[in-house]
């Protein structure tokens, strides 16, 4: 069985709101999402939206330089 993740950077561009894109992905049947650039939202906002819409994150990018010592 194939499983797909909705790339919310490229999909559902009719709305700029990342949280709304998560909702749209779930409505269209996706159970996982990913976002290339989502640095303007807090982790708490993303966790809340993920839980409310019952989706998982397949890819989470971090800003360049994060985690580098």
Residue pairs with C-beta under 8 A, 6 or more apart in sequence:
3 31
3 32
4 30
4 32
5 30
5 32
5 33
5 34
5 58
5 59
6 12
6 21
6 25
6 28
6 30
6 32
6 33
6 34
7 33
7 34
7 35
7 36
8 18
8 21
8 22
8 25
8 33
8 34
8 35
8 38
9 34
9 35
9 36
9 37
11 21
11 25
12 20
12 21
12 24
12 25
15 21
15 24
18 35
18 38
18 41
18 49
19 41
19 45
19 49
21 33
22 33
22 49
22 50
22 53
22 55
23 49
23 53
25 33
25 53
25 55
26 53
26 54
26 55
30 55
31 54
31 55
31 56
32 55
32 56
32 57
32 58
33 50
33 55
33 56
33 57
33 58
34 57
34 58
34 59
34 60
35 59
35 60
35 61
36 61
37 61
38 46
38 61
39 63
46 57
50 56
50 57
